[in-house]
Amino acid sequence: MSLSAQSEEPIPTVADAAPPAEAPSGVPVAPPPDAAPADPIAAVIAEQASLRRSLADSTGRLAGSLRERTAVAARLALILDSLPAALVVVDAAGRVLQLSAQAGRVTGLGPGDIWQTFLTRLTPTAVADEYMLDQRCLRVQQSRTPSGEMVYSLSDMTHSIAERAGIERERQLVALGQFAAHLAHQLRTPLSAALLHAGVLARGGLDDGQRAQVEALLDRLQHMQAYISHAFDQLGDHGSSPAAPIALGPFLLGVRAAMAGLAARRQIELRLDLPPDGVQVSGWRVPLEGAVSNLVDNAIHFSPTGGVVSLQLEADIQHARLRIVDQGPGVDRSLLPRIFEPFVSGREGGTGLGLSIVRGVIERHGGRVSVDSMPGRGAAFIVELPRSGGSGR
């Protein structure tokens, strides 16, 4: 064969090559040896991007939920602070979980504090669920939540109790006024008879000593009649006469003289301490004298034989203060808060009207009366009156 004949034969190509034999059914075909493998770094980067997107979505949802919860908590705190009662939430371990601002001021506690430390400061009263905290009265009510926490409601009852006490006092004063009117009528009848008989005695044949005794009796009976009229006027229309200046020095000298007989019979020394300068008040002499005499009478009654009752007058620019001090057993602690209320008495057989009338008379004069007493150390009744100018009488 010539060279020229051989060059004319066709050259086989890849397309003309025979196809590769097919693999048996179910057997994977290996990739061609020249195929590029997948990039593992790119796969990791893609996965990280997906995770970042998921994390951003979750963070957004959590932030939205947190904002919503914060808004709800703020609204609840505002509601708690606006309620009239102070609220405290306590967990099962007895620690404060949450409390209103008002409750924080009342209890002095904060979240995490032990609730029992506040409860130990409360003093029970005669009314259920009401307790004294210093000078404040609190109503403490409690309830349990489904999750086991205790919710305490603290209501300040101080003002309500004062109102109730005022209403009760008005009721007592009405009853006292009605009783006083009846009592005044019952007292005036025998006094009038006694004055009549004493007048007849004074006109009889008496020696000088007897006449002096009868005249002293007449003077005392007339004083008692005037005191009854004026004192009970204080419980009714408060009298119609205008107030007049009263010089307390001569006034107290008169009280001591009037009570000297009773003191002598009980072997009690009456002492009177007056300031060097004159002290004057404005008021009604007879009822004021009756009120002070009542206090002196009580002091003499409770003092032991041979004891001393002191009338001590002192004054500042605005007020005059009279202390009537005895050496008796003192006022029972249980009576101290109510000693000036009607029908309350620490004296055996007492009516409980004397000190309530004293308070009415002193308050009518723009003053106040109080008591300072320790069991076994006597009592001091303090009358405070506003001062006035002038010389008095």
C-alpha positions in Angstrom: 0.0 0.0 0.0 1.3 3.3 -0.9 1.9 6.1 1.5 -0.7 8.2 -0.2 -3.3 5.6 0.1 -2.7 5.3 3.8 -3.1 9.0 4.5 -6.5 9.0 3.0 -8.0 6.8 5.8 -10.2 8.7 8.3 -8.9 9.3 11.9 -11.3 8.2 14.6 -12.7 10.8 17.1 -14.0 10.7 20.6 -17.6 10.8 19.3 -16.9 7.8 17.2 -15.5 5.9 20.1 -17.6 3.1 21.5 -19.8 4.1 24.6 -18.6 2.8 27.9 -20.2 -0.2 29.2 -23.2 0.5 31.5 -22.9 -0.6 35.1 -25.2 -3.3 36.4 -28.5 -2.1 37.7 -28.4 -0.6 41.2 -24.7 0.0 41.2 -23.7 3.7 41.5 -21.6 5.0 38.7 -18.4 6.7 39.9 -17.9 10.3 38.8 -15.5 10.9 36.1 -12.0 11.2 37.5 -11.6 14.8 36.3 -14.9 16.1 38.2 -14.3 19.0 40.8 -15.2 18.0 44.5 -17.7 20.3 46.7 -16.0 23.2 48.7 -16.4 22.4 52.5 -15.5 26.0 53.6 -18.2 27.5 51.5 -20.7 25.0 53.0 -19.7 26.0 56.5 -20.0 29.7 55.7 -23.5 29.2 54.3 -24.5 27.3 57.4 -23.1 30.1 59.6 -25.1 32.7 57.7 -28.3 30.6 58.1 -27.6 30.3 61.9 -27.0 34.0 62.2 -30.3 34.8 60.5 -32.1 32.4 62.8 -30.4 33.9 65.9 -31.3 37.4 64.8 -34.9 36.4 64.3 -35.0 34.7 67.8 -33.3 37.7 69.4 -35.9 40.1 67.8 -38.7 38.0 69.1 -37.2 37.8 72.6 -36.6 41.5 72.7 -40.2 42.2 71.7 -41.4 39.8 74.3 -39.2 41.5 76.9 -40.5 44.9 76.0 -44.0 43.7 76.3 -43.4 42.1 79.7 -41.6 45.3 80.9 -44.5 47.4 79.8 -46.9 45.0 81.6 -44.8 45.1 84.7 -44.7 48.9 84.6 -48.5 49.1 84.2 -48.9 46.7 87.2 -46.6 48.7 89.3 -48.5 51.9 88.5 -51.7 50.1 89.4 -50.3 48.9 92.6 -49.0 52.3 93.6 -52.4 54.0 92.7 -54.4 51.6 94.9 -55.6 53.0 98.3 -54.3 50.0 100.1 -50.6 49.0 100.3 -50.0 45.6 98.7 -47.2 43.1 99.5 -46.6 39.8 97.7 -44.7 37.2 99.8 -43.3 33.9 98.5 -43.6 30.5 100.2 -40.3 31.1 102.0 -41.6 34.2 103.6 -39.6 36.7 101.5 -41.1 39.8 99.9 -41.4 39.3 96.1 -43.0 42.5 95.2 -44.6 45.5 97.0 -46.1 48.8 96.1 -44.3 52.1 96.9 -46.9 52.8 99.6 -46.3 49.4 101.2 -42.5 50.1 101.2 -43.1 53.3 103.1 -45.4 51.7 105.6 -43.4 48.5 106.2 -39.8 49.8 105.6 -39.2 46.6 103.6 -38.0 45.9 100.1 -37.9 42.9 97.7 -36.1 40.0 99.3 -36.6 41.1 102.9 -38.2 38.8 105.5 -41.9 39.5 105.9 -42.0 38.3 109.5 -39.8 41.1 110.6 -42.7 43.5 109.9 -45.3 41.3 111.4 -43.5 41.3 114.8 -43.9 45.1 115.0 -47.7 44.9 114.9 -49.8 45.0 118.1 -53.2 43.4 117.9 -56.3 45.5 118.8 -59.8 44.4 119.9 -61.0 44.6 116.3 -60.3 41.6 114.1 -57.6 42.2 111.4 -56.7 45.6 112.9 -53.2 46.3 114.4 -51.3 49.2 115.9 -48.0 50.2 114.3 -46.6 53.0 116.4 -49.3 55.7 116.3 -51.0 54.2 113.2 -53.8 51.7 113.0 -53.6 49.2 110.1 -56.1 46.7 108.8 -54.1 43.7 107.5 -55.9 41.3 105.2 -54.4 38.3 103.3 -55.1 36.0 100.4 -53.3 33.2 98.6 -52.6 33.1 94.8 -52.9 29.8 92.8 -49.1 29.5 92.7 -48.8 29.7 96.5 -47.7 33.3 97.1 -49.4 35.3 99.9 -50.8 38.8 99.0 -51.2 41.2 102.0 -53.3 44.3 101.9 -52.5 47.0 104.4 -55.1 49.7 104.9 -54.5 52.8 107.1 -57.5 52.9 109.5 -56.2 55.7 111.7 -58.5 58.4 110.2 -61.5 56.1 110.1 -61.0 55.2 113.8 -60.7 58.8 114.7 -64.0 59.5 112.9 -65.6 56.5 114.6 -64.3 57.7 118.0 -65.6 61.2 117.2 -69.1 59.8 116.4 -69.0 57.7 119.5 -68.0 60.7 121.6 -70.8 62.7 120.1 -73.2 59.9 121.0 -71.9 59.8 124.5 -72.1 63.5 124.9 -75.7 63.5 123.8 -76.4 60.8 126.4 -74.4 62.7 129.0 -76.3 65.9 128.2 -79.6 64.1 128.7 -78.4 62.5 131.9 -77.0 65.8 133.1 -80.3 67.6 132.6 -82.1 65.0 134.7 -79.3 65.0 137.3 -79.3 68.8 137.6 -83.1 68.7 138.2 -82.6 66.0 140.9 -79.8 67.9 142.6 -81.4 71.3 142.6 -84.4 70.1 144.6 -82.5 68.9 147.7 -80.1 71.8 147.4 -83.0 74.3 147.4 -84.4 72.5 150.5 -81.0 72.6 152.2 -80.6 76.3 151.4 -84.1 77.0 152.9 -83.4 75.2 156.1 -80.0 76.8 156.5 -81.6 80.2 156.0 -84.1 79.4 158.8 -81.2 78.3 161.1 -79.3 81.5 160.4 -82.2 83.6 161.6 -82.6 81.5 164.8 -81.1 82.1 168.2 -77.5 81.1 167.6 -74.3 82.0 169.3 -71.5 83.5 167.3 -69.7 80.2 166.7 -72.9 78.5 165.5 -73.8 81.4 163.3 -70.4 81.3 161.7 -70.8 77.6 160.9 -74.3 78.1 159.4 -73.1 81.0 157.3 -70.2 78.9 156.0 -72.7 76.2 155.2 -74.9 78.6 153.4 -72.0 79.9 151.4 -71.0 76.4 150.4 -74.5 75.4 149.4 -74.9 78.5 147.3 -71.5 77.8 145.6 -72.7 74.2 144.9 -75.9 75.5 143.4 -74.1 77.9 141.2 -71.6 75.2 140.1 -74.4 72.8 139.2 -76.1 75.4 137.1 -73.0 76.6 135.3 -71.3 73.2 134.9 -74.3 71.6 133.3 -74.8 74.7 131.1 -71.4 73.7 129.6 -73.1 70.5 128.4 -76.1 72.3 126.9 -76.1 75.8 125.4 -72.6 76.6 126.9 -74.1 79.4 128.9 -75.2 82.8 127.7 -72.9 85.1 129.6 -69.7 86.5 127.9 -66.3 85.4 129.1 -64.5 87.6 131.6 -60.8 87.9 132.6 -59.7 85.7 135.5 -56.5 86.3 137.4 -55.3 82.8 138.3 -53.4 83.7 141.5 -56.5 84.9 143.5 -58.6 82.2 141.7 -56.4 79.4 142.9 -56.2 80.9 146.4 -60.0 80.7 146.4 -60.0 77.0 145.2 -57.5 76.1 148.0 -59.7 77.8 150.6 -62.8 76.0 149.3 -61.1 72.6 149.5 -59.3 73.2 152.8 -62.0 71.6 154.9 -62.0 68.4 152.9 -58.2 68.3 152.9 -58.1 68.8 156.7 -60.5 65.9 157.3 -58.3 63.6 155.2 -55.2 65.0 156.8 -53.8 66.2 153.4 -51.6 69.2 153.0 -52.6 71.5 150.1 -49.7 73.3 148.6 -49.9 76.2 146.1 -47.0 77.3 144.0 -47.6 80.5 142.1 -45.2 82.4 139.7 -44.1 85.8 140.8 -45.9 87.5 137.9 -49.6 87.5 137.6 -51.2 85.1 135.1 -54.6 85.8 133.5 -57.0 83.8 131.4 -60.4 84.6 129.9 -63.4 82.5 130.8 -66.3 81.7 133.1 -65.2 81.7 136.8 -67.7 79.4 138.4 -67.5 76.5 135.9 -63.7 76.8 135.8 -63.5 76.8 139.5 -65.8 73.7 139.6 -63.5 71.9 137.1 -60.3 72.7 139.0 -62.0 71.8 142.3 -63.1 68.5 140.9 -59.5 67.7 140.0 -58.3 68.7 143.5 -61.1 66.6 145.1 -59.9 63.6 143.1 -56.3 64.2 144.2 -57.3 64.5 147.9 -59.4 61.3 147.6 -56.6 59.2 146.1 -53.8 60.6 148.3 -52.8 58.6 151.4 -53.4 60.1 154.9 -50.7 62.6 155.7 -49.9 63.1 152.0 -49.5 66.2 150.0 -51.5 67.6 147.0 -49.7 70.3 145.0 -51.2 73.0 142.8 -48.4 74.2 140.6 -49.0 77.2 138.2 -46.5 78.1 135.5 -46.8 80.1 132.3 -45.1 81.0 129.1 -46.0 83.8 126.6 -49.0 82.0 125.2 -50.3 79.5 127.8 -50.9 79.0 131.5 -50.4 75.5 132.9 -51.7 74.2 136.1 -50.5 70.9 137.4 -52.4 69.2 140.2 -50.1 66.5 141.6 -51.1 63.8 144.1 -49.2 61.0 145.9 -51.8 58.3 145.2 -51.5 55.0 143.4 -51.7 56.6 140.0 -54.1 55.9 137.2 -54.5 52.4 135.9 -52.8 51.9 132.5 -56.0 50.5 131.0 -57.9 53.6 131.9 -55.4 56.2 130.7 -56.6 56.4 127.1 -60.3 56.7 128.2 -60.0 58.5 131.5 -61.8 61.7 130.2 -64.6 59.8 128.4 -68.1 59.9 130.0 -69.0 57.1 132.4 -65.3 56.0 132.8 -64.1 56.1 136.3 -61.2 54.7 138.4 -62.9 55.7 141.6 -65.0 53.2 143.5 -68.6 54.2 143.3 -67.8 57.0 140.8 -70.2 58.0 138.1 -67.5 58.7 135.4 -69.0 62.1 134.8 -66.5 64.3 136.7 -63.5 64.2 134.4 -65.7 64.3 131.3 -67.3 67.5 132.6 -63.8 68.8 133.5 -62.7 68.2 129.9 -65.8 69.9 128.5 -65.3 73.0 130.7 -61.6 73.3 129.8 -62.2 72.8 126.1 -64.9 75.4 126.3 -62.2 77.8 127.5 -60.0 77.0 124.5 -57.7 74.7 126.5 -57.0 71.1 127.1 -56.5 68.7 130.0 -54.3 65.7 130.2 -52.9 63.3 132.7 -49.3 62.1 133.4 -49.3 59.0 135.6 -47.1 56.0 136.6 -48.5 53.2 138.7 -47.5 53.6 142.3 -46.1 57.1 141.7 -49.2 59.3 141.8 -50.8 61.3 139.1 -50.5 64.8 137.7 -53.4 66.3 135.9 -52.3 69.2 133.6 -54.7 72.0 132.7 -53.5 74.2 129.9 -55.3 77.5 129.1 -54.6 80.3 126.6 -53.4 83.5 128.4 -55.1 86.8 128.0 -54.0 90.4 128.9 -55.2 92.7 131.6 -55.3 92.5 135.4 -58.2 90.1 135.8 -60.4 89.6 138.8 
